[in-house]
Amino acid sequence: MPNIRKRKTDRGVPLPLLQRASNEVQEGKSVRAVAKSHDICHVTLYRFHKKRLRLESQGSKSPQRVGYWTPKKVFSTEQEILLRDYLMEAADLYYGLSSKEQTGFSHSPAYVSDYHPTFLSSSPPGCRSVASLQLLPIELRPMKPMMKLPMPVQPY
């Protein structure tokens, strides 16, 4: 589960607005004047324009997205939904799962698929993974088992 970053400002600028402002800078207007007319931070516009020029000189298109994004996301949204449903079903079958068992379940698909190496290197899941489970909604939080199921005895 990725770190959840709560936005503290409302200064995000949409990509089309930055592209229009960058076009005006390319026509010869000053960065500060264009930024003031579009109500954008001049540093944001300058960095975007510089990045756009660098990408265009390399033969690529302008940047497809701006601002912050989550590089630490391990599972896609669909995979998170499938994992949630699986954990809920397993919790119903086995009278609840401990937090350690839940993190183990969520960690195991990473070995099958090709996930980020830092996610795979933290085996078994540590305290940080368990702490991130506490941010889950109440219906998805780990429950304490109501009773212990007897383990089958295996002959030697």
N, C-alpha and C positions, 0 to 999 in steps of 0.2 A: 504494500500500500504506500503510495507516495506521500511525501510530506505535504500537508495542507497549508498553503500560504494564503492568508487572508489579506486582501488588498487594503492598504491604509490610505490611499489617495484616490482621487477621481481624475487624475491627469492623463489617462490613457487617450491616445490619439488614433483614430481609425486610419487604416492604410490608404484609402482613396484621398483623404485630406492631405496626408503627407506627400503623396505622389503629385497632387496639384501644386502644393507649395514647392516641392523640389523642381517641378517644371518651371516655375516662376524664377527660382534661383538660377536655373540653367539659362534662362533668357537674359540674365544680367542684373537682376535686382539683388540687393543685399540680403543676406540671411536674416539679419535682425529685423529689417523692414517687413519682409514677407512673414516672418514668425509673428510679429506684432499684429499684422493685418489678419492673420488666420487664427490668432489667439493660441499659438503653440509656443512651447519653450524653445528658445533659439538653439540651445545645445542639442535638443532632440532632433530638430530639423537639420542641423549641421551634420550630426552623426549619420542620419538617414541618407542625406544627400551624398556624403562621402562614401558610404557603403554602396549606394546605388551606382555611383560613378565607377567604383572599383569593380563591381559585378559586370557592368556594361563593357568595361575595357577587356574583361576576360571572355566576353562573348555570351554571357548569361543574361537572363532577364533581371528585372529589379527584384528586390526582396519580396517574398510572398507573404511574410507575416512580420509584425513588429511587436515590440514589447516583450513581456516575460512569458515563458511557457514552461511546462514541466518536463525537464529532461529525465527525471528519475522515475517516470511512470513505467511500471513493469508490465502490468496487464492492460489490455485494451478494455474499453467499456463493456463490450460483449463478454469478454473473458471474466471480468469482475462479476457480472450478473450470473454467469454460469457457475462460478466458484461460490457465490453467495447461496444460490439455490442448492448446490451440492452440500455445502456445510449445514444449511438448515435441515436438509433431509437426513444427513448423518446425525445431527444433533437429536432429531426426532426418533431415529432408530435406536440410538445408544443412550438415551436419557440424558442428553447434554454432553458437550465436549469441554474439556478443560482448555484454558487459553494456550497451553503448550501444544496440545493436540491440534487445535485450530491452526496455529502458525505452522505446524508441520504439514498439515493438509495444504495450506496455501503455498508452502515452499516447494512441495514435490513436483508440481507441473513445470517448474523452471528447469528441471533436469531433462525433461522430455523435449521441451522447446528450446530455442536458442535465445536465452535472455541475457541481460546485462551481466558481465562477469562479477561485478561487486555484489550483485544479488546472490549469485551462486557461491561466492566466497564466504558468506556469512552463514555457515552451516554448523550447527543447528540455529534456528532463529533465536536472536538474543532478546534482551530486555526492550530494545527499541521497537522491535516488531510487536512484542506483546503490548507495549504502551500504545502503539498505533491502533491496536484492536480496540482499545478503550474508547477511541473516537467514533466507533461504529454506532449506528442507531441501537436503541435498547433491544429490539427484537433480534439483532444479529450478534449481540455481545456473547462471549462465552458463558455458559451456564455450568454450575457445579453439578456433577453427576448425582442423581437422586439415589442410585444404588449401584453397587459394584456387581458386574456380571461375572460369573465364575469362568475362569479360563479353562479350556479343555486340556486334559492331561495327555501329553503325547508320549507314546512308548519309546523307549530307547532302542 
